[in-house]
Amino acid sequence: MPRKDRSGAHLLLFPAGAGYSVCMALKNKLTLGKSAIIEQMFMPCNYAIMSLIILAAILMTNRKILNRTHKIFGGVFIFSAMYMMVSRLVKDSIITRLGTMAQHYILVYFICGSIFVWEKLPVISILSKELSPNSHWDFKIGYLVLNISIYSTHTYSLHFFNSQLDLAICDYGYFGCMSVFYIANTIIGPFAERNKATKKATIGLSLASAAIYSLFLVVRLLSSDSRSMLVIYGIFALYVIILSAIFPLYDVLVLNHMEKEYKGMEVCERKEIFTRIRLWASIGHAIAGMVISYLYKTLVSNPCASSSKEVPLGLFVVLIVVVVISALCFVGIVHFSLEEKTDISSTLYKKKASTSEKTTGTKDVSKLDKSESTKKPKSLLRNGDFLFLIFVITSIGITRGISSHYLVTYLSVYFGVEFSKVTSILCIRTFSEMCILYYSKHLLKFFGYHWLLLFSLMAATMRDFNYAFLSKTYPILFATINEMFKGISSSCLVFSAVNIVDELADNDSKAMAQTFYSGFYNGISILASSLLSIAIIRYFKDFRSLFHASSTFGLLCCCIVIIKYGIIDRKLQLRKRVDIK
């Protein structure tokens, strides 16, 4: 918000509303005194009236015309306050719980408003820029809800399947093996692009994935006594196949939109804008478990529940509701904010076009393209540095993947950590990941890409080593530190591996090189780690053995990387780099 349009009253009104709302949300945990005035201030109806008064003062002191976004969020604010007052007249439990969610919306409204009016402050300026409606907020929400859905199903499904569908812990690895079905993306994506149906495919696959995942609830309700594991495996495999193409297709649509909107902008600047938008996928990754836990505690949780099965079933239902609602929100954003990608000019097509401009004979051009398409992959696959890089990437994936499917159950069963706390622990990794990505340019001034690649492997190894010896005295503290290591590993890998692959490949094999990187990291490494985890858990019958095995494997790979990059290639040298732009 420009300074000339900002009202001085807003600098106080928004923070005042935020402080009042925070005290209202935490009134049971804060010592606010027991005077009659304070008790009346924090009655739900009085809080709703006071919030409306503050909103009226904000609107009266506003110096500019309200745009469509302000009207939408302001209208939801008024509806929330009115609902809080009406909900007190009904004794129904679910209506009262929805009133709590309305109260929390008012809190978020005041906090976001405070961020926007104090946008000139150092740290708040970053938050204001990221949350601004003028910075492609619809695309950001799309990545947010999409990753909430994906991460929720991939991280918490097995824990719920164990509780509700009688999935044996030793069979967790079979679900990891299904990551090989992500290769379906290489068929679905190009097919949709060739038929100019990228947007339609994104919408259709999103709705289909939510419907298919909902079948798990049907299986739970209809077959309460005995369940066929083959049916569960089949549903999950179909879900992975449908899900595999959604994220890449959405990337294509967003990039296509940005290419048209920022046609005159440099490619590097356009990539930076896209990276900031794409960062919201990591935020969705972080808050996925927190969203499930919040909705369960607010809408479903029963403090007087005596059955141990009742709570997991409620969480399972909430998980599926989150998946469905996230899919609907995502579909709405794709439908209203993005256009169909009508051009099918792939990278290969552009290369052929550029080659034809330099030559005059079509027959020679076809021969040139044919010869390059047959020679370049061979030269890339014969490159020892590239093959070793694939080995390192696969090693990092295996080190992280051996124990990844068991972590939620490990913390819940071995250490008795509540599900809500487990979700909070797992979200920590995203904050360390975001910090590394924000300061990656500065890290490259002192460390090259190969150092960061080694840091990624070392962080993954250290994480699993710490989990192997996790103390029962302070499990939450040490688990939080371990997840910070995971965030460091993820960010260092993403930033280093992609650029090293790009350097090793020539102009005609960059796409294939990136496909190899993605395929080995997201497919082959997870498949191998899942098979290893099945063998380890069946032989040792102990969770800690998984972390011992993965950390030992990671340590051996670290030694190999140091020998190759440090001693043989001399690429692990500390020097200040000045060629990073």
C-alpha positions in Angstrom: 0.0 0.0 0.0 1.6 3.3 -1.0 2.3 5.8 1.8 0.0 8.5 0.3 -2.9 6.0 0.4 -2.2 4.8 3.9 -4.2 6.2 6.8 -2.4 6.9 10.1 -5.3 5.4 12.0 -4.7 2.1 10.3 -1.3 1.9 11.9 -3.1 1.5 15.2 -6.5 0.0 14.3 -5.2 -3.2 12.7 -2.6 -4.0 15.5 -5.3 -3.2 18.1 -7.7 -5.6 16.5 -5.0 -8.2 16.2 -4.0 -7.9 19.8 -7.6 -8.1 20.9 -8.2 -11.2 18.8 -5.0 -12.9 20.1 -6.1 -12.4 23.6 -9.6 -13.7 22.7 -8.1 -16.9 21.2 -5.8 -17.5 24.1 -8.1 -16.3 26.9 -8.1 -19.7 28.6 -4.3 -19.8 28.7 -3.7 -16.2 29.7 -4.1 -14.7 33.1 -6.3 -11.8 32.3 -7.9 -11.3 35.7 -11.4 -12.0 36.8 -13.0 -8.6 36.8 -16.5 -8.2 35.3 -15.3 -5.8 32.6 -12.6 -8.2 31.3 -15.1 -11.1 31.3 -17.6 -9.1 29.3 -14.9 -7.9 26.8 -14.1 -11.5 26.0 -17.6 -12.8 25.6 -18.1 -14.1 22.0 -20.9 -11.7 21.2 -19.2 -8.7 22.6 -16.0 -9.6 20.8 -17.9 -9.9 17.5 -19.5 -6.4 18.1 -16.1 -4.8 19.0 -14.5 -6.4 15.9 -17.3 -4.9 13.7 -16.7 -1.5 15.3 -13.0 -1.7 14.6 -13.7 -2.7 11.0 -16.1 0.2 10.6 -13.4 2.6 11.9 -10.9 1.1 9.4 -13.3 1.6 6.5 -14.2 5.1 7.5 -10.6 6.2 7.7 -9.7 4.5 4.4 -8.4 6.9 1.8 -8.9 4.9 -1.4 -11.7 3.0 -3.0 -12.1 -0.5 -2.0 -11.2 -3.0 -4.7 -12.8 -6.4 -5.3 -10.4 -8.3 -3.0 -11.0 -6.0 -0.1 -14.8 -6.3 -0.5 -14.6 -10.1 -0.6 -12.5 -10.5 2.5 -14.4 -7.7 4.3 -17.7 -9.3 3.5 -16.4 -12.6 4.9 -15.3 -10.7 8.0 -18.8 -9.3 8.5 -20.4 -12.6 8.0 -18.0 -14.3 10.5 -18.8 -11.7 13.1 -22.6 -12.0 12.6 -22.3 -15.8 12.7 -20.5 -15.7 16.0 -23.4 -13.8 17.5 -26.1 -16.0 16.0 -24.2 -19.3 16.9 -24.6 -18.4 20.6 -28.4 -18.8 20.3 -28.1 -22.5 19.2 -26.8 -25.2 21.5 -25.7 -27.5 18.7 -22.0 -28.5 19.0 -21.0 -28.3 15.4 -22.5 -24.8 15.0 -20.6 -23.6 18.0 -17.3 -25.1 16.7 -17.8 -23.3 13.3 -18.2 -20.1 15.4 -14.7 -20.8 16.7 -13.4 -21.0 13.1 -15.2 -17.7 12.3 -13.4 -16.1 15.3 -10.0 -17.4 14.0 -10.8 -15.8 10.6 -11.2 -12.4 12.2 -7.9 -12.9 13.9 -6.1 -13.7 10.6 -7.8 -10.7 8.9 -6.4 -8.3 11.6 -2.9 -9.9 11.5 -2.7 -9.7 7.7 -3.9 -6.1 7.8 -1.2 -5.3 10.4 1.4 -6.7 8.0 0.2 -4.6 5.1 0.1 -1.3 7.0 3.5 -1.8 8.6 5.1 -3.0 5.3 8.1 -0.7 5.6 9.6 -2.6 8.5 12.5 -4.9 7.5 11.1 -8.3 8.2 7.4 -7.4 7.7 8.2 -6.0 4.2 9.1 -9.5 3.0 5.8 -10.9 4.4 3.8 -8.0 2.9 5.3 -8.6 -0.5 4.6 -12.3 -0.5 1.0 -11.9 0.9 0.1 -9.0 -1.4 -2.9 -9.6 -3.7 -0.9 -7.9 -6.5 1.7 -10.7 -6.5 -0.2 -13.5 -8.1 -2.0 -14.5 -4.9 -4.3 -16.9 -6.8 -1.4 -18.9 -8.2 0.2 -19.0 -4.8 -3.0 -20.3 -3.2 -3.1 -22.9 -6.0 0.3 -24.2 -5.1 -0.6 -24.0 -1.4 -3.7 -26.1 -1.5 -2.3 -28.5 -4.1 0.7 -29.3 -1.9 -1.5 -29.5 1.2 -3.4 -32.3 -0.5 -0.4 -34.1 -1.8 1.7 -33.9 1.3 -1.2 -34.9 3.6 -1.9 -38.1 1.7 1.8 -39.0 1.3 2.9 -38.3 4.9 -0.1 -39.3 7.0 -1.9 -41.9 5.0 0.1 -44.9 6.2 -0.4 -44.0 9.8 -4.1 -43.8 9.3 -4.2 -47.0 7.2 -2.5 -48.8 10.1 -5.1 -47.5 12.5 -8.2 -47.8 10.3 -7.5 -50.3 7.6 -5.3 -52.8 9.6 -2.2 -52.1 7.4 0.8 -53.9 8.9 3.7 -51.7 9.8 6.1 -54.0 7.9 4.1 -53.4 4.7 4.6 -49.6 4.7 7.4 -50.0 2.2 5.1 -51.4 -0.5 3.4 -48.0 -0.7 6.7 -46.4 -1.3 7.4 -48.8 -4.1 4.3 -47.3 -5.9 6.3 -44.1 -6.5 7.5 -45.8 -9.7 4.0 -45.0 -11.0 5.0 -41.4 -11.2 6.6 -42.3 -14.5 3.0 -42.1 -15.8 3.5 -38.3 -15.9 5.8 -38.8 -18.9 2.9 -40.1 -20.8 0.0 -38.1 -19.5 1.7 -34.7 -19.7 2.8 -34.8 -23.3 -0.5 -36.3 -24.4 -2.4 -33.5 -22.8 -0.1 -30.9 -24.3 -0.3 -32.4 -27.8 -4.1 -32.3 -27.7 -4.1 -28.7 -26.3 -5.9 -29.9 -23.2 -3.5 -29.0 -20.5 -6.0 -27.0 -18.5 -8.8 -29.6 -19.0 -6.5 -32.4 -17.9 -5.4 -30.5 -14.8 -8.9 -29.9 -13.7 -10.1 -33.4 -14.6 -7.2 -35.2 -12.9 -7.5 -33.1 -9.7 -11.2 -34.0 -9.3 -10.5 -37.6 -10.2 -7.6 -37.9 -7.6 -9.8 -36.5 -4.8 -12.6 -39.0 -5.7 -10.2 -41.9 -5.9 -8.7 -41.1 -2.5 -12.1 -40.9 -1.0 -12.6 -44.5 -1.8 -10.5 -45.4 1.2 -13.2 -44.1 3.5 -15.7 -46.2 1.6 -13.5 -49.3 2.2 -13.2 -48.4 5.9 -17.0 -48.1 6.3 -18.2 -51.0 4.2 -15.6 -53.6 5.3 -15.2 -53.2 9.0 -14.2 -56.8 9.7 -11.8 -58.0 6.9 -10.2 -55.9 4.2 -8.2 -57.0 1.1 -4.8 -55.4 1.0 -4.8 -55.8 -2.7 -7.8 -53.4 -3.0 -6.0 -50.8 -0.9 -2.8 -51.2 -2.9 -4.8 -50.9 -6.1 -6.6 -47.7 -5.0 -3.4 -46.1 -3.9 -1.5 -47.1 -7.1 -4.4 -45.5 -9.2 -4.3 -42.4 -7.0 -0.5 -42.0 -7.6 -0.9 -42.5 -11.4 -3.7 -39.8 -11.6 -1.8 -37.5 -9.2 1.6 -37.7 -11.0 0.7 -35.3 -13.8 -1.2 -32.6 -11.8 1.8 -30.7 -10.4 3.8 -30.6 -13.7 0.7 -29.6 -15.7 0.0 -26.7 -13.2 3.6 -25.6 -13.6 3.2 -25.5 -17.4 0.0 -23.4 -17.1 1.6 -20.9 -14.7 4.7 -20.6 -16.8 2.7 -20.1 -19.9 0.7 -17.4 -18.2 3.8 -15.6 -17.0 5.5 -15.9 -20.4 2.6 -14.0 -21.9 2.3 -11.5 -19.0 6.0 -10.7 -18.8 6.9 -11.0 -22.4 9.3 -8.1 -22.4 11.1 -9.2 -19.2 14.4 -11.0 -19.0 14.2 -14.8 -18.5 16.1 -14.7 -15.2 13.7 -12.2 -13.8 10.7 -14.2 -14.9 12.2 -17.3 -13.3 12.7 -15.4 -10.0 9.1 -14.4 -9.9 8.0 -18.0 -10.7 10.4 -19.2 -7.9 8.7 -16.9 -5.4 5.3 -18.2 -6.5 6.5 -21.8 -6.4 7.7 -21.3 -2.8 4.1 -21.5 -1.7 4.2 -25.1 -2.5 6.7 -25.5 0.3 4.5 -23.5 2.6 1.6 -25.9 1.8 4.0 -28.7 2.5 4.7 -27.2 6.0 1.1 -26.5 7.1 -0.5 -29.7 5.7 -0.4 -31.6 9.0 -1.3 -28.5 11.0 -4.4 -27.9 8.8 -5.5 -31.5 9.5 -4.8 -31.2 13.2 -6.5 -27.8 13.5 -9.7 -29.0 11.7 -9.8 -32.1 13.8 -9.4 -30.3 17.1 -11.8 -27.6 16.2 -14.6 -29.6 14.5 -14.3 -33.3 15.5 -12.2 -33.8 18.7 -14.1 -35.2 21.7 -12.3 -34.8 25.0 -14.5 -37.3 26.6 -13.9 -40.0 24.0 -13.1 -43.3 25.6 -12.4 -45.4 22.5 -8.8 -45.3 21.1 -10.2 -46.0 17.6 -12.6 -43.1 17.6 -9.9 -40.4 17.4 -8.0 -41.9 14.4 -11.3 -42.4 12.5 -12.1 -38.7 13.0 -8.6 -37.7 11.8 -9.0 -40.0 8.8 -12.3 -38.4 7.9 -10.7 -34.9 8.3 -7.8 -36.0 6.1 -10.2 -37.0 3.2 -12.2 -33.8 3.7 -9.0 -31.7 3.4 -8.1 -33.6 0.2 -11.5 -32.9 -1.3 -11.7 -29.3 -0.3 -8.2 -28.6 -1.5 -9.0 -30.2 -4.9 -12.1 -28.0 -5.3 -10.2 -24.8 -4.4 -7.4 -25.8 -6.8 -9.9 -26.5 -9.6 -11.5 -23.2 -9.1 -8.2 -21.3 -9.3 -7.2 -23.2 -12.4 -10.6 -22.5 -14.1 -10.9 -18.8 -13.3 -7.2 -17.6 -13.3 -5.4 -19.6 -16.0 -5.9 -20.0 -19.8 -5.5 -23.1 -21.9 -2.0 -23.6 -23.3 -2.8 -23.5 -27.0 0.7 -23.7 -28.4 2.5 -27.1 -28.4 5.9 -25.9 -29.2 8.1 -27.9 -27.0 11.9 -27.4 -26.5 12.6 -29.9 -29.2 10.3 -28.1 -31.6 12.0 -24.8 -31.0 15.4 -26.3 -31.6 14.2 -27.7 -35.0 12.8 -24.3 -35.9 16.0 -22.5 -35.1 18.0 -25.1 -37.0 15.8 -24.7 -40.1 16.4 -20.9 -40.1 20.1 -21.5 -40.4 19.8 -24.0 -43.3 18.0 -24.0 -46.6 17.4 -27.7 -47.3 14.6 -29.5 -45.4 16.2 -32.9 -46.1 19.5 -31.9 -44.4 17.6 -30.5 -41.4 15.8 -33.7 -40.8 19.0 -35.6 -41.0 20.6 -33.2 -38.6 17.8 -33.6 -36.1 17.8 -37.3 -36.4 21.5 -37.6 -35.9 21.5 -35.3 -32.9 18.5 -37.1 -31.3 20.5 -40.4 -31.5 24.0 -39.1 -30.6 23.3 -36.7 -27.8 21.7 -39.1 -25.3 24.6 -41.5 -25.8 27.2 -38.8 -25.1 25.3 -37.8 -22.0 25.0 -41.3 -20.7 28.7 -41.9 -21.3 29.7 -38.8 -19.3 31.3 -40.1 -16.1 30.6 -36.9 -14.1 26.9 -37.1 -15.0 26.6 -40.7 -14.0 28.3 -40.0 -10.7 26.0 -37.1 -10.1 23.0 -39.5 -10.7 24.6 -41.8 -8.1 24.8 -39.0 -5.5 21.3 -37.9 -6.2 20.0 -41.5 -5.8 22.1 -41.9 -2.6 20.5 -38.9 -1.1 17.0 -40.1 -2.0 17.7 -43.6 -0.6 19.2 -42.2 2.6 16.1 -40.0 3.2 13.6 -42.6 1.9 14.5 -45.7 3.9 12.8 -44.4 7.1 10.5 -41.7 5.7 7.3 -43.8 5.6 7.7 -44.9 9.2 8.5 -41.5 10.9 5.0 -40.6 12.0 4.4 -44.0 13.4 7.9 -44.0 15.0 7.3 -40.8 16.9 3.7 -41.8 17.9 4.3 -45.4 18.9 7.8 -45.3 20.3 7.7 -41.9 22.0 4.0 -41.3 22.5 4.1 -37.9 20.8 0.6 -36.6 20.0 -0.4 -36.3 16.4 -0.8 -32.5 16.6 2.7 -32.2 17.9 4.0 -34.6 15.2 2.5 -32.3 12.5 4.2 -29.3 14.1 7.5 -31.0 14.2 7.3 -32.1 10.5 6.5 -28.5 9.4 9.8 -27.2 10.8 11.7 -28.5 7.8 10.1 -26.1 5.5 11.3 -23.0 7.4 14.9 -24.2 7.3 14.4 -25.0 3.6 13.1 -21.5 2.9 16.0 -19.9 4.7 18.5 -21.8 2.6 16.8 -21.0 -0.6 16.5 -17.3 0.3 20.3 -17.1 1.0 21.5 -19.6 -1.6 23.0 -16.8 -3.7 25.2 -15.8 -0.7 26.2 -19.4 0.0 27.5 -19.8 -3.5 29.9 -16.9 -2.9 31.8 -19.2 -0.5 30.7 -22.7 -1.5 30.3 -24.1 -5.0 27.4 -26.3 -6.1 29.4 -29.5 -5.2 29.8 -28.4 -1.6 26.0 -27.8 -1.4 25.4 -31.3 -2.8 27.7 -32.8 -0.2 25.9 -30.7 2.5 22.6 -32.2 1.3 23.9 -35.8 1.8 25.5 -35.0 5.1 22.4 -33.3 6.5 20.2 -36.4 5.5 22.8 -38.7 7.1 22.9 -36.6 10.3 19.1 -36.5 10.5 18.7 -40.3 10.4 21.7 -40.9 12.7 20.0 -38.6 15.3 16.7 -40.4 14.9 18.5 -43.7 15.5 19.6 -42.5 18.9 16.6 -40.3 19.7 16.3 -39.8 23.4 13.0 -40.5 25.2 13.7 -37.6 27.5 13.3 -34.7 25.0 12.0 -36.4 21.8 10.2 -33.3 20.5 13.2 -31.0 20.8 15.6 -33.4 19.1 13.0 -34.4 16.4 12.6 -30.7 15.6 16.3 -30.3 15.1 16.3 -33.4 12.9 13.6 -32.0 10.7 15.7 -28.8 10.3 18.4 -31.1 8.9 15.9 -32.4 6.4 15.0 -28.9 5.2 18.7 -28.1 4.8 19.1 -31.4 2.8 16.1 -30.6 0.5 17.1 -27.1 -0.3 20.8 -27.8 -0.9 19.9 -30.7 -3.2 17.3 -28.7 -5.2 19.6 -25.7 -5.7 22.8 -27.6 -6.4 21.7 -30.7 -8.4 19.6 -28.8 -10.9 22.4 -26.4 -11.7 25.1 -29.1 -11.9 22.9 -31.2 -14.2 22.4 -28.0 -16.3 26.1 -27.5 -16.5 27.0 -31.0 -17.5 24.3 -31.3 -20.3 24.7 -29.5 -23.6 21.9 -27.5 -25.2 20.3 -30.5 -26.9 20.2 -32.8 -23.9 19.3 -30.5 -21.0 15.6 -31.7 -20.9 16.7 -35.3 -20.9 19.2 -34.6 -18.1 16.6 -33.0 -15.9 14.3 -35.9 -16.6 17.0 -38.3 -15.4 17.5 -36.2 -12.3 13.8 -36.1 -11.4 13.2 -39.8 -12.4 16.1 -41.1 -10.3 15.4 -38.9 -7.3 11.6 -39.2 -7.2 11.3 -42.7 -8.6 14.2 -45.0 -8.5 15.6 -43.9 -5.2 12.2 -44.1 -3.4 11.6 -47.5 -5.0 15.0 -48.8 -3.8 14.6 -47.3 -0.3 11.2 -48.8 0.0 12.4 -52.3 -0.9 15.3 -51.9 1.6 13.0 -50.7 4.3 10.7 -53.8 3.8 13.7 -56.1 4.2 15.2 -54.2 7.2 11.9 -54.0 9.2 11.1 -57.7 8.5 14.6 -58.9 9.5 15.3 -56.7 12.5 11.7 -56.0 13.6 12.7 -52.7 15.0 12.1 -49.1 14.0 15.6 -47.9 15.0 17.2 -50.4 12.7 15.8 -48.4 9.8 17.5 -45.2 10.9 20.8 -47.1 11.7 20.8 -48.6 8.1 20.0 -45.3 6.4 22.6 -43.3 8.3 25.2 -46.0 7.7 24.4 -46.0 4.0 24.6 -42.2 3.9 27.9 -42.1 5.7 29.5 -44.5 3.2 28.2 -42.4 0.3 29.6 -39.3 1.9 33.0 -40.9 1.9 32.7 -41.8 -1.7 31.6 -38.2 -2.6 34.5 -36.7 -0.7 37.0 -39.0 -2.5 35.5 -38.2 -5.9 34.8 -34.5 -5.7 37.4 -33.5 -3.1 40.4 -35.7 -3.8 40.1 -36.6 -7.5 38.2 -33.7 -9.1 39.3 -31.0 -6.6 35.9 -29.4 -6.6 35.5 -29.1 -2.9 37.5 -26.0 -2.3 36.6 -23.0 -0.1 36.9 -19.9 -2.2 34.9 -16.8 -2.7 33.1 -17.0 -6.0 32.4 -13.7 -7.8 30.8 -15.1 -10.9 27.4 -15.7 -9.3 24.8 -13.3 -10.7 
